[in-house]
Amino acid sequence: METTTTERKTNEETFLHLIYDFFDCRTLPAHMIFLDYWLEKALINKQHKKYLNAKDITFFSTKFLALLGFCHKIHTKETKNSIYFEESIKIPDGYILKEQQLLLLYPNYLRTREICNPLLAFQSIFKNCTLDFYTTSINIWANEIIAEKSKRHILQTYFSLKRMMEACWLIHERSVSKNSYQYILNAVNPTHDFALSCPLLLTDEYLGNPYLMVEEFFSFASIDEYKEDLTKWFKMALNNQESYENANDLLFIHNQMLQLIHAGYLIGILRLTYLPKTNYTTQHETFGHWLIARMETISTANGISYGNPVQLLSPHFKENPIDYCIEKLTIDHIIKIRYGLKEWLEAALSKNSNITNLDHIYIFDQFEELQKIMEALFLLIIQPTRANSNIN
């Protein structure tokens, strides 16, 4: 598993380095203009000697081939096992207008769904044309030995290269330069839309009753187990010498936290009261009773007394956990948490990066805040059973 994970990270990092290098030598508009001039030279023999010389054609055709080849690799192999990478470069469609205002350049050749997820552009590019097709076309194009039947292939390649560059540009702005996320960090009055913060939205069932998501969250693992997982994740994100062994496990924890935060946001903004279903099992009246019993079983099985799992909330919030959701889970705060979680995810899955250069609010403050969120929602679930339990 470690070998596979390391290989994935190497592929991803190599891809991002190629993108950085591609746009470091020329801007997106300069690449686009070069491609236009190159096409005119191939199709109608129009000369642009000032902007299009033999050395440039050789140099940039090599750049195109290298980037195109890695886009193909990402399309055919990487995305199947690197959901965390795909998630890191996606945006909800509601954020497009904000991103357009933020970035100086924006795609003209991509569909909306491809702007939201640039990896979908690679699917389109290679849907009907192979990598060999593009390689042959570019080599013919560069060598200027163009038969009439080859011109149609070059035109197809021209449009595909433009789409590829726009998709890579969005990846560059979202994952390399991170210009796309400056709005999230610096906005004074962000739009009050949870999708702006978190593209992983709840299902319709959980939107109707977000407490169902909280129940599902704690049915997978106890609050103590989640805190242990969170601590492990935090340590991996701080350390650039190690990485999280199982990427899928970490992605699951990441996604669970996002959905729990969404549920807490809805509970707070709507001031929802928890109304547990009775007769949860033949032995337990409610989910809260089952949860307490399960925690005791886990403690007994492990031979560990976890004690009181609620340690970080203030006395007021311990007594009134709904107030925590109302006061703390605001859109402004969630946007920061969402950004921090994204950085944690990338750092924990890479041996070459960590979160130590981030502002403190995304490091130790966030580590404590995530535990408080779990504690508040845990208390909301067990409140109906507190009178008959030893949990405070």
Summary of the structure (lengths in Angstrom):
residues: 392
radius of gyration: 25.5
end to end distance: 40.9
largest distance: 86.2
contacts: 1186
relative contact order: 0.10
helix: 72%
strand: 0%
